[in-house]
Amino acid sequence: MGLTMKEKNQHLFWRAGFGPAVELLGDLNEYTPAQFYKALQKASDKKPEYIDLADDYLKGFFMGISELGRQQKKEISKAQKKEFRQKSKEAVRSLNLYWIRKMVNSSQQLREKMSFFWHGHFACRNLNVFYQQKLLDAIRVNALGNFGTLLKEVSKTAAMLNFLNNQQNRKGHPNENFAREVMELFTMGRGHYTEKDVKEAARAFTGWGSNLQGDYIFRRFQHDFDTKTFLGKTGKFNGDDILDILLEQPATAKFITQKIYKFFVNRQLDEDKINWLADRFYKNNYEIAPLLDDIFTSDWFYDEQNVGILIKSPVELLVGIQRMLPMTFENEEVFILLQRVLGQLLFYPPNVAGWPGGKLWIDSSTLLMRMRIPNLINDLDEMNVTPKEDDDTTMGMTDMQNTPGMRRQVINAAIDWSLYLKNFKKIPRENIIDELTKSLLQVSNTVNENLINQYTDQKEKEAFIKSATLQIMSTPEYQLC
């Protein structure tokens, strides 16, 4: 039978962004997906601004330490270092919440969604806020540009070089970690290189490092200038040469295309489509925007087998709810706790491979928590959870802790229902649940109407719409997009 215009547009907004915004609900039947996609592209054209959330203390400490000599740096007290780490951790927490707000409110949905994808692809865990800000900027600026440029920019960030131990990579004592991950996770994937290639690439990356400010530095006295043989080519290669050779490999285009397809289309790969997309991506010199055009303007993107079959990541779930129900928070930091409990804390991937996603987002405890979130937001429930402790990911949230290992939290959000309610005012009472499910769910089988009715406020129409909306958002079906 095929999808309606509204269903196609909702599919587009969930995949090319973080779900439709409430102000667009009335337009989803009025414009074609091609028109909406053009609007998404245009809105994301502008270069994003640099996000700087480091406070004066951190900047002063950084400026001061960079002017000290080597001996003086050694004399910086443990207490000073501890305070710097704590304040930096708090700033990373602020960076997390700031980016979440961008995902919710920015018209640059395509850019932020693609940045979110690259954030998982170039997964990096680093507690230095200056490093994280620069890595995030490299990703957001280049998210829709050229993959080769993005790869080189990210590879030269202090966050990545430190995370993957390239600061310890020097002539005569190569550290292979950075070179290995660049090939295995960032470009070709396993099976396309040998251990000898890893060793030779590591030699080429010797001397790549950063200063305290997080700027890239090439330390020539630590670099191995001798001849290397890498992927069948021989020369006095440096790190940039290695990245160029990796970009020459069609395997790189295919590996990136597969990841993008799994993230934006379907985790079940269609080899014919992947090969076609990857070939065009390669011939387009790794331009990202044309690859996305090939996906989002295709007929097959809107095939029913590709709709409502991805499990929303925790961030997509939390952001999507806020885009449909605009809200303000008494304590925004509860979203850090929710991310931790659900298993996806921005800037804290589990490892360099990023979040595995798919069915691994869901287990018995996370599914129950996901289904409680709408009522937590509406203050009808109190969160009482014990997240896995991790010194890095507590992010300085001791102020939220009431008992050891246990956090009790009410979200205290004020939802602005005005725009949302307007869309359903003229709908007859008996058709409301059907209309709500069509606006909120991406799956064709509707939820049990009798069950929804049991848990809704039946007194007046507005209260009914509000309570039914929260109940539909609390279903397993709402976890899919």
Buried (B, 14 or more C-beta within 10 A) or exposed (E): EEBEEBBBBBBBBBBBBBBBBBEBBEEBEEBEBEEBBEBBBEBBEEEBEEBEBBBEEBEEBBEEBEEEEEEEEEEBEEEEEEBBEEBBBBBBBBBBBEBBBBBBBBBBBBBBBBBBBBBBBBBBBBBBBBBBBBBBBBBBBBBBBBBBBBBBBBBBBBBBBBBBEBBBBBBEEBBBBBBBBBBBBBBBBEEBBEEEBBBBBBBBBBBBBBEBBBEBBBBEEBBBBEEBEBBEBEEEBBBBBBBBBBBEBBBBBBBBBBBBBBBBBBEEEBEEBBEBBBBBBBEBEBBBBBBBBBBBEBEEBBBEEBBBBBBBBBBBBBBBBBBBBBBEBEBBBBBBBBBBBBBBBBBBBBEBEBBEBEEEBBEEEBBEBBBBBBBBBBBEBEBEBEBEEEEEBBBBBEEBEEEEEEBEBBBBBEBEBEBBBEBBEEBEEEEBBEBBBBBBBBBEEBBEBEEBBEEBEEEEBEEBBBBBBBBBBBBEBBBBB
